[in-house]
Amino acid sequence: MLHCRRLSVEPHHAASQSLSRRPRRPCLAPVQRRHPLPRSEFEAQFKALLQSGFSKLDLVSREEFDSQMTVLARTRARLEALEAKVAELEARLATEPAPPAE
């Protein structure tokens, strides 16, 4: 359940003491008293509100995220193998004598 506290303008030390003594109360209590909804309907409306907000964000599904993580891991492994191969070839070139000039 969501809870909230009212804040008042007080000196710093007094405010921290008064917050700890204030009782917690549900934030939705005033709304629910004016517009009592069955819990299931309230949850459905709240879920729809969240989905509407999430649809405006640039989000991906968990399945797509996991798929991209797999692709990234494979790509990273190939990159590391190629880097090792390049380092090996560079080392081989450094130790071989230069070809004769024509």
N, C-alpha and C positions, 0 to 999 in steps of 0.2 A: 504494500500500500504506500502511496506517496504521502510524504509529510512535509510541512513547511513551517517556518517560523516568521513572525513579524519582526522586522528590524526597526529600531527607533534611533534617533540621533542622540547619542549620549557620549560622554568622554570615553576614550578607548578602554580604560580599565573597568569602568562601570558597565559598558556595553558587553564586554566578554563575560562579566559576572551575571548580568541580567539574562543573557541568552541561555546560560546553563540552567537557570531556574524556571524559564518559561516552559509551559507544557507543550508537547507536540500535538498537532491536530492535522487531520487529513486535509489536503489542499482542495480536494474536490467536494468537500462537505457542503459548501454554500451552493454549488451548482446542483448537486444531487438533491438538496432540499427543495430548490425551486422547480426542478424538472426531474422528478423521480423516474428513472428508466429501469427496466429489468436489467439485471447484470449482463445477461447474454446480449441484449441489444446494445448496451453501453460498450461492451467489449468489441462487438462487431463494428460500431461506429468509430471507436478509437483505432481499431486495426485498419479500417479504411482510411482514416486520417493519416496514419503513419505510412501506409502504402502510397498514398498520394504524395506525401513529402519525399519519400525515398525515390519515387519515380522521377522526380525533378533532379536528383543527384546522379552523378556519373558512377554508378555502381555495377558490379558484375556478380553473377551467381557464384556460390561456393564451388559448384561443379566446374565452371569456367576458370575460376581462380586456380583450383587444383590442377586442371589440365595445363594451364599456362606455366605453373610451377614445374610440372614434369618436363615440358618443352625446354624451359630455362635450365633445368638440371642437365638434360642431355646436351644442350648447346654449350653449357659451361664445361662439361667433360670433353667435348670435341675441341673446344678452344684450348684447353690445357694440354691435350694431346698434340695439337698443332704447334703450340708454343714450344713444347719439348722437342718436337721434330725440327723446328727452325733452329733452336739452340744447338742441337746435335749437328745439323748441316753447317752452321756458322763455325762451330768448333772444328769440324773436319776441314773446312776451307782455310781456316787460320793455320792449321798444322801442315797442309799440303804445300809443296813448293809451287811457285807461280809458273804457269805454262810458258814455254819459250816464245819470244816475240818473233814474228815472221818479217 
